[in-house]
Amino acid sequence: MVHHFLVLILVLLVEGCYTSVVKVDSNPPGATVHYDFQPKGITPVEFKVDYLGTHKLTLDHPDYGRREAFIDLDSPAYLVFPFDFVTTVIPANVTDRHSFTFDLTKEPSSDLEAHQDDPEDAKKK
């Protein structure tokens, strides 16, 4: 009985870790990326983010100019009640990845310029 109690206490004291990562790529590569007005690097670039929701991405390329887009970082299913409890309790790192690609060779459109890469397509490659 004491053994089960100690295991329960240990599980409750150990907290899981959730991380959200954004990857931005461009065609051609070499564009400077700003995420919510903060510089993040040169494409292809990957960085951690603190908050989900809508954010502004700006890409500046020396040959193709500036592109701006609003991206939506949706909450994955395992962060919705009651699954969020399990995600934060299990002693493991959980990483949510969002990938966006900009084609800078095409003319800007009124639509969202970046498209979110389909994780299923990435697995096939």
C-alpha atoms as a printed R data frame, in Angstrom:
    type eleno elety resid chain resno      x      y       z
1   ATOM     1    CA   MET     A     1  0.000  0.000   0.000
2   ATOM     2    CA   VAL     A     2  2.793  2.417   0.909
3   ATOM     3    CA   HIS     A     3  4.544  1.549  -2.354
4   ATOM     4    CA   HIS     A     4  1.484  2.597  -4.412
5   ATOM     5    CA   PHE     A     5  1.191  5.811  -2.435
6   ATOM     6    CA   LEU     A     6  4.860  6.669  -3.094
7   ATOM     7    CA   VAL     A     7  4.446  5.998  -6.806
8   ATOM     8    CA   LEU     A     8  1.379  8.267  -6.888
9   ATOM     9    CA   ILE     A     9  3.267 11.071  -5.112
10  ATOM    10    CA   LEU     A    10  6.192 10.709  -7.498
11  ATOM    11    CA   VAL     A    11  3.912 10.927 -10.552
12  ATOM    12    CA   LEU     A    12  2.227 14.028  -9.173
13  ATOM    13    CA   LEU     A    13  5.557 15.728  -8.421
14  ATOM    14    CA   VAL     A    14  7.084 15.024 -11.822
15  ATOM    15    CA   GLU     A    15  5.730 17.396 -14.399
16  ATOM    16    CA   GLY     A    16  5.712 16.796 -18.122
17  ATOM    17    CA   CYS     A    17  7.082 19.327 -20.551
18  ATOM    18    CA   TYR     A    18  5.188 20.717 -23.539
19  ATOM    19    CA   THR     A    19  7.042 22.612 -26.265
20  ATOM    20    CA   SER     A    20  5.717 24.192 -29.441
21  ATOM    21    CA   VAL     A    21  8.134 24.636 -32.353
22  ATOM    22    CA   VAL     A    22  7.688 26.574 -35.603
23  ATOM    23    CA   LYS     A    23  9.714 25.812 -38.723
24  ATOM    24    CA   VAL     A    24  9.768 28.389 -41.523
25  ATOM    25    CA   ASP     A    25 11.142 27.573 -44.951
26  ATOM    26    CA   SER     A    26 11.216 29.575 -48.159
27  ATOM    27    CA   ASN     A    27 11.827 29.079 -51.841
28  ATOM    28    CA   PRO     A    28 14.520 30.266 -52.397
29  ATOM    29    CA   PRO     A    29 16.125 30.009 -48.955
30  ATOM    30    CA   GLY     A    30 17.951 32.915 -47.356
31  ATOM    31    CA   ALA     A    31 15.088 35.121 -46.165
32  ATOM    32    CA   THR     A    32 15.290 36.827 -42.773
33  ATOM    33    CA   VAL     A    33 12.379 35.702 -40.565
34  ATOM    34    CA   HIS     A    34 10.617 37.880 -37.979
35  ATOM    35    CA   TYR     A    35  8.009 36.275 -35.723
36  ATOM    36    CA   ASP     A    36  5.757 38.828 -34.016
37  ATOM    37    CA   PHE     A    37  8.366 41.492 -34.864
38  ATOM    38    CA   GLN     A    38 11.211 39.508 -33.227
39  ATOM    39    CA   PRO     A    39 14.104 38.316 -35.441
40  ATOM    40    CA   LYS     A    40 14.390 34.522 -35.535
41  ATOM    41    CA   GLY     A    41 17.023 33.784 -38.188
42  ATOM    42    CA   ILE     A    42 17.489 32.965 -41.869
43  ATOM    43    CA   THR     A    43 15.367 30.373 -43.691
44  ATOM    44    CA   PRO     A    44 15.236 27.505 -43.178
45  ATOM    45    CA   VAL     A    45 14.835 28.277 -39.473
46  ATOM    46    CA   GLU     A    46 13.222 26.512 -36.511
47  ATOM    47    CA   PHE     A    47 12.399 28.134 -33.168
48  ATOM    48    CA   LYS     A    48 10.386 27.559 -29.998
49  ATOM    49    CA   VAL     A    49  7.261 29.598 -29.331
50  ATOM    50    CA   ASP     A    50  5.542 30.358 -26.046
51  ATOM    51    CA   TYR     A    51  1.942 30.910 -27.150
52  ATOM    52    CA   LEU     A    52 -0.462 29.325 -29.600
53  ATOM    53    CA   GLY     A    53 -2.939 31.407 -31.615
54  ATOM    54    CA   THR     A    54 -2.472 33.882 -34.464
55  ATOM    55    CA   HIS     A    55  0.974 35.380 -35.060
56  ATOM    56    CA   LYS     A    56  2.625 37.580 -37.676
57  ATOM    57    CA   LEU     A    57  5.457 36.214 -39.816
58  ATOM    58    CA   THR     A    58  7.577 38.542 -41.922
59  ATOM    59    CA   LEU     A    59 10.164 37.324 -44.423
60  ATOM    60    CA   ASP     A    60 12.697 39.687 -45.985
61  ATOM    61    CA   HIS     A    61 14.653 38.331 -48.944
62  ATOM    62    CA   PRO     A    62 17.382 40.429 -50.606
63  ATOM    63    CA   ASP     A    63 16.210 39.476 -54.120
64  ATOM    64    CA   TYR     A    64 12.462 38.938 -53.643
65  ATOM    65    CA   GLY     A    65 11.488 41.623 -51.139
66  ATOM    66    CA   ARG     A    66  9.227 41.384 -48.113
67  ATOM    67    CA   ARG     A    67  6.358 38.996 -47.485
68  ATOM    68    CA   GLU     A    68  4.032 39.137 -44.506
69  ATOM    69    CA   ALA     A    69  1.457 36.617 -43.347
70  ATOM    70    CA   PHE     A    70 -0.588 35.792 -40.298
71  ATOM    71    CA   ILE     A    71 -0.248 32.178 -39.218
72  ATOM    72    CA   ASP     A    72 -2.494 30.189 -36.901
73  ATOM    73    CA   LEU     A    73 -0.887 27.869 -34.402
74  ATOM    74    CA   ASP     A    74 -3.775 25.642 -33.409
75  ATOM    75    CA   SER     A    75 -3.873 23.719 -30.184
76  ATOM    76    CA   PRO     A    76 -3.298 19.993 -30.688
77  ATOM    77    CA   ALA     A    77 -5.903 17.524 -29.407
78  ATOM    78    CA   TYR     A    78 -3.715 16.470 -26.474
79  ATOM    79    CA   LEU     A    79 -3.917 20.009 -25.042
80  ATOM    80    CA   VAL     A    80 -7.725 19.978 -24.821
81  ATOM    81    CA   PHE     A    81 -9.465 19.054 -21.562
82  ATOM    82    CA   PRO     A    82 -9.244 16.335 -20.193
83  ATOM    83    CA   PHE     A    83 -6.221 15.188 -22.249
84  ATOM    84    CA   ASP     A    84 -4.180 18.235 -21.201
85  ATOM    85    CA   PHE     A    85 -3.972 16.812 -17.681
86  ATOM    86    CA   VAL     A    86 -2.311 13.656 -18.984
87  ATOM    87    CA   THR     A    87  0.140 15.688 -21.126
88  ATOM    88    CA   THR     A    88  1.296 17.733 -18.149
89  ATOM    89    CA   VAL     A    89  1.483 14.831 -15.712
90  ATOM    90    CA   ILE     A    90  3.414 12.249 -17.712
91  ATOM    91    CA   PRO     A    91  7.159 12.621 -17.192
92  ATOM    92    CA   ALA     A    92  7.991 13.078 -20.871
93  ATOM    93    CA   ASN     A    93  8.725 15.866 -23.315
94  ATOM    94    CA   VAL     A    94  5.936 16.502 -25.823
95  ATOM    95    CA   THR     A    95  6.784 18.654 -28.855
96  ATOM    96    CA   ASP     A    96  4.142 20.153 -31.129
97  ATOM    97    CA   ARG     A    97  5.632 21.100 -34.523
98  ATOM    98    CA   HIS     A    98  4.222 23.632 -36.981
99  ATOM    99    CA   SER     A    99  5.826 23.966 -40.407
100 ATOM   100    CA   PHE     A   100  5.252 26.795 -42.904
101 ATOM   101    CA   THR     A   101  6.642 27.270 -46.406
102 ATOM   102    CA   PHE     A   102  6.746 30.515 -48.404
103 ATOM   103    CA   ASP     A   103  7.254 30.531 -52.166
104 ATOM   104    CA   LEU     A   104  8.931 33.890 -52.745
105 ATOM   105    CA   THR     A   105  9.235 33.382 -56.510
106 ATOM   106    CA   LYS     A   106  5.484 33.874 -57.023
107 ATOM   107    CA   GLU     A   107  3.744 37.213 -56.903
108 ATOM   108    CA   PRO     A   108  2.133 38.063 -53.541
109 ATOM   109    CA   SER     A   109 -1.549 37.243 -53.337
110 ATOM   110    CA   SER     A   110 -4.354 38.479 -51.144
111 ATOM   111    CA   ASP     A   111 -4.665 34.972 -49.706
112 ATOM   112    CA   LEU     A   112 -2.521 33.722 -46.892
113 ATOM   113    CA   GLU     A   113  0.929 33.534 -48.469
114 ATOM   114    CA   ALA     A   114  2.329 30.791 -46.315
115 ATOM   115    CA   HIS     A   115  0.817 27.367 -46.381
116 ATOM   116    CA   GLN     A   116  1.050 25.037 -43.496
117 ATOM   117    CA   ASP     A   117  2.787 21.826 -44.461
118 ATOM   118    CA   ASP     A   118  0.695 18.709 -44.007
119 ATOM   119    CA   PRO     A   119  2.399 16.397 -41.468
120 ATOM   120    CA   GLU     A   120  1.126 13.368 -43.408
121 ATOM   121    CA   ASP     A   121  2.856 14.606 -46.592
122 ATOM   122    CA   ALA     A   122  6.090 15.115 -44.668
123 ATOM   123    CA   LYS     A   123  6.009 11.504 -43.468
124 ATOM   124    CA   LYS     A   124  5.708 10.276 -47.079
125 ATOM   125    CA   LYS     A   125  8.847 12.160 -48.178
